[in-house]
C-alpha cells in the first residue's frame, strides 16, 4: 500500500485559489491512475491524500511510488500550480503479509 500526501497543498489553494487546487488534485489523480496496472487500485482518501494498493513486492511498491513522484514533479506544464507540486509517500506491506506472518508465529 502506498499513501501519498501532496506537499504544501494549502499554500497552493491560498495562492492560486481552490479551482487551481482542484486542478492539482485532478492532475495527480490522473497521473496515478494512468501509471497503474489494471489490477491496482487508486483512491483519494480525502483532502490531498491518496492511496494506491498494488500487488507486488515492497521493492515494486517503492519503484511505483518513485515513478509517480517524479511524474508529478515533472508535470508543471499541465497545471499552473504544479510548479509547486511535490508529494510525500509512504510504502508499506499490506495486511495480507502481516496476517501471514502472524499466522505462522502463532503455530
KOLBA-640647 format. One record per atom (N, C-alpha, C, O): x, y, z. Coordinates in steps of 0.02 Angstrom, whole numbers, padded with zeros to 5 digits, always signed. Atoms other than C-alpha are relative to their C-alpha. Example, Ala and Ser with C-alpha at 12.3 -4.5 7.8 and 13.67 -1.06 7.14 Angstrom:
<pts>
+00045-00059+00000;+00615-00225+00390;+00045+00060+00000;+00097+00059+00033;-00042-00059-00003;+00684-00053+00357;-00039+00055+00037;-00014+00110+00045;
</pts>
This chain:
<pts>
+00042-00059+00000;+00000+00000+00000;+00044+00062+00000;+00093+00066+00037;-00036-00064+00004;+00063+00172-00046;-00048+00055+00021;-00106+00056-00001;+00041-00057-00020;-00003+00330+00037;+00038+00063-00020;+00095+00073+00000;-00030-00061+00026;+00032+00496-00048;-00034+00060+00032;-00094+00061+00043;+00025-00063-00027;+00013+00670+00026;+00031+00056-00043;+00092+00062-00047;-00026-00055+00041;+00027+00821-00089;+00027+00055+00047;-00010+00082+00088;-00034-00047-00044;+00151+00938-00006;-00024+00072-00013;-00036+00091-00070;+00016-00072+00003;+00105+01120+00031;-00065+00014-00038;-00072+00065-00071;+00062-00008+00038;-00069+01096-00040;-00039+00061+00023;-00068+00096-00019;+00035-00060-00025;-00144+01231+00072;+00029+00064-00031;-00008+00110-00047;-00032-00059+00030;-00017+01355+00004;-00021+00009-00073;-00029+00065-00096;+00024-00004+00069;-00071+01313-00174;-00070+00029-00001;-00085+00073-00041;+00068-00027-00004;-00253+01343-00128;+00000+00074+00019;-00037+00114-00010;-00001-00069-00024;-00210+01504-00036;+00027+00047-00054;+00001+00103-00062;-00031-00045+00049;-00102+01575-00175;-00038+00003-00066;-00047+00057-00095;+00031+00003+00066;-00195+01518-00331;-00076-00008+00002;-00109+00002-00049;+00071+00010-00006;-00370+01483-00266;-00019-00074-00004;+00018-00115-00031;+00023+00070-00002;-00470+01324-00242;-00010-00032-00069;+00003-00091-00075;+00006+00033+00066;-00508+01296-00428;+00067-00027-00025;+00069-00080-00055;-00066+00025+00020;-00321+01281-00461;+00020-00059+00044;+00050-00107+00020;-00013+00057-00045;-00303+01169-00307;-00037-00062-00025;-00009-00117-00023;+00038+00056+00028;-00439+01060-00382;+00034-00028-00063;+00035-00088-00074;-00037+00022+00059;-00340+01055-00545;+00061-00043+00020;+00076-00092-00013;-00058+00037-00023;-00187+00995-00449;-00021-00070+00024;+00012-00119+00009;+00026+00065-00023;-00290+00857-00366;-00017-00045-00060;-00001-00104-00061;+00018+00039+00060;-00359+00803-00535;+00062-00022-00038;+00065-00078-00063;-00062+00018+00034;-00184+00806-00611;+00033-00059+00035;+00053-00107+00002;-00031+00055-00035;-00114+00695-00475;-00040-00065-00009;-00012-00118-00020;+00043+00058+00008;-00263+00578-00486;+00007-00032-00069;+00010-00093-00076;-00007+00025+00068;-00245+00563-00674;+00069-00033-00010;+00074-00086-00042;-00066+00030+00005;-00058+00531-00662;+00002-00067+00037;+00031-00116+00012;+00001+00062-00039;-00087+00400-00527;-00037-00055-00038;-00012-00110-00046;+00040+00050+00035;-00224+00312-00623;+00034-00022-00065;+00032-00081-00082;-00033+00015+00063;-00127+00321-00786;+00063-00041+00006;+00084-00074-00042;-00063+00036-00008;+00029+00245-00713;-00009-00068+00033;+00040-00104+00043;+00012+00063-00033;-00053+00096-00629;-00023-00053-00049;-00047-00038-00103;+00026+00057+00039;-00092-00076-00697;-00074-00007+00015;-00099+00020+00064;+00072+00007-00009;-00274-00127-00715;-00018-00034+00066;-00072-00022+00093;+00016+00035-00062;-00264-00238-00560;+00016+00041+00063;+00000+00020+00118;-00015-00043-00056;-00201-00095-00449;-00060+00044+00016;-00104+00053-00027;+00058-00039-00022;-00321+00015-00351;+00025+00068+00025;+00069+00072+00068;-00017-00069-00019;-00307+00205-00335;-00061+00033+00030;-00116+00027+00004;+00056-00035-00032;-00415+00307-00216;+00024+00064+00033;+00081+00068+00057;-00013-00061-00038;-00421+00481-00144;-00028-00012+00070;-00086-00029+00079;+00021+00010-00069;-00427+00467+00045;-00039+00059+00026;-00083+00052+00068;+00031-00061-00022;-00481+00646+00068;+00051+00056+00000;+00111+00043+00004;-00047-00055+00002;-00406+00819+00060;+00050-00012-00056;+00032-00020-00114;-00053+00009+00049;-00239+00799-00026;+00035-00067+00008;+00093-00074-00011;-00029+00066-00011;-00209+00617+00020;-00030-00052-00047;-00091-00054-00057;+00019+00053+00045;-00215+00470-00099;+00031-00065+00023;+00084-00065+00055;-00028+00066-00015;-00189+00283-00076;+00000-00042-00064;-00045-00036-00106;-00005+00047+00056;-00134+00153-00202;+00016-00068+00029;+00063-00076+00068;-00013+00069-00020;-00145-00033-00172;+00023-00037-00062;-00011-00039-00113;-00027+00038+00056;-00035-00137-00285;+00015-00071+00023;+00025-00084+00082;-00023+00068-00013;+00004-00321-00296;+00073-00002-00021;+00089+00014-00078;-00070+00004+00016;+00189-00347-00288;+00042+00003+00063;+00016+00004+00118;-00047-00002-00056;+00342-00339-00179;+00006+00071+00027;-00016+00119-00004;-00014-00066-00028;+00393-00197-00066;+00043+00041-00048;+00032+00101-00056;-00044-00034+00048;+00528-00154-00193;-00040+00027-00060;-00026+00082-00084;+00042-00024+00055;+00398-00143-00331;-00042+00059+00022;-00052+00106-00017;+00038-00056-00027;+00294-00029-00221;+00042+00064+00003;+00019+00118-00013;-00045-00058-00003;+00443+00085-00193;+00013+00027-00070;+00015+00087-00080;-00011-00021+00069;+00476+00089-00381;-00061+00038-00028;-00053+00089-00061;+00062-00033+00022;+00293+00135-00416;-00004+00069+00032;-00021+00118-00001;+00003-00064-00036;+00300+00272-00283;+00048+00050-00030;+00030+00108-00041;-00050-00045+00028;+00458+00346-00355;-00019+00022-00070;-00012+00081-00088;+00021-00017+00068;+00392+00339-00534;-00055+00053+00001;-00054+00101-00038;+00055-00048-00004;+00233+00432-00484;+00023+00066+00029;+00001+00119+00008;-00026-00062-00030;+00327+00558-00376;+00035+00041-00054;+00023+00102-00059;-00036-00035+00053;+00440+00603-00522;-00048+00027-00053;-00041+00083-00076;+00049-00022+00050;+00294+00611-00645;-00038+00062+00023;-00049+00108-00016;+00037-00057-00026;+00200+00732-00532;+00045+00062+00002;+00024+00117-00016;-00045-00057-00004;+00352+00843-00504;+00021+00025-00069;+00040+00083-00076;-00018-00020+00068;+00387+00845-00692;-00059+00026-00041;-00052+00037-00101;+00061-00017+00037;+00209+00897-00739;-00020+00073+00003;-00079+00088-00005;+00022-00070-00008;+00212+01088-00716;-00034+00029-00061;-00075+00074-00054;+00031-00028+00060;+00163+01121-00896;-00074-00016-00003;-00112+00015-00040;+00070+00022+00004;-00003+01033-00864;-00045+00038+00048;-00106+00034+00044;+00040-00036-00049;-00058+01145-00720;+00042+00057+00029;+00100+00047+00048;-00038-00059-00022;-00006+01320-00667;+00032-00009+00069;+00088+00013+00079;-00026+00007-00068;+00016+01274-00484;+00044-00061+00009;+00074-00069+00062;-00040+00061-00008;+00104+01109-00517;+00073+00014+00007;+00112-00029+00027;-00070-00016-00009;+00269+01202-00518;+00018-00005+00074;+00077-00013+00091;-00011+00009-00072;+00249+01193-00329;-00007-00072+00020;+00008-00091+00076;+00023+00067-00017;+00195+01013-00338;+00055-00049+00018;+00094-00070-00024;-00040+00056-00022;+00291+00890-00235;-00046-00045+00041;-00100-00024+00062;+00043+00047-00035;+00223+00737-00150;+00043-00042+00047;+00099-00061+00030;-00032+00045-00047;+00272+00636+00003;-00036-00067-00004;-00096-00069-00015;+00031+00066+00007;+00242+00449+00002;+00028-00047+00052;+00087-00046+00070;-00019+00055-00044;+00244+00305+00123;-00020-00065-00033;-00072-00069-00064;+00013+00065+00029;+00253+00124+00068;+00002-00052+00055;+00048-00052+00096;+00003+00052-00051;+00202-00023+00175;-00030-00064-00029;-00072-00062-00074;+00030+00063+00021;+00165-00206+00151;-00073-00002+00023;-00091+00029+00072;+00072+00004-00015;-00019-00249+00153;-00013-00046+00059;+00031-00081+00082;+00022+00043-00056;-00114-00336+00291;+00009-00073-00016;+00023-00114+00028;-00006+00071+00019;-00107-00497+00193;+00068-00028+00024;+00070-00082+00052;-00066+00021-00024;+00080-00509+00230;+00002-00002+00076;+00031-00047+00106;+00001-00002-00073;+00051-00460+00411;-00039-00058+00028;-00019-00089+00077;+00040+00057-00023;-00084-00591+00431;+00038-00065-00009;+00036-00108+00035;-00039+00061+00012;+00027-00724+00353;+00054-00008+00053;+00064-00063+00079;-00052+00004-00051;+00169-00682+00474;-00030-00016+00068;-00003-00057+00105;+00032+00013-00064;+00051-00680+00622;-00024-00072+00005;-00019-00103+00057;+00023+00069+00001;-00023-00846+00571;+00057-00049+00011;+00050-00097+00049;-00059+00043-00009;+00149-00926+00559;+00026+00005+00072;+00047-00046+00100;-00027-00011-00067;+00201-00851+00727;-00043-00036+00054;-00016-00057+00105;+00043+00030-00051;+00052-00924+00820;+00005-00077+00000;-00017-00109+00047;-00006+00073+00004;+00091-01103+00764;+00056-00027+00041;+00067-00087+00042;
</pts>
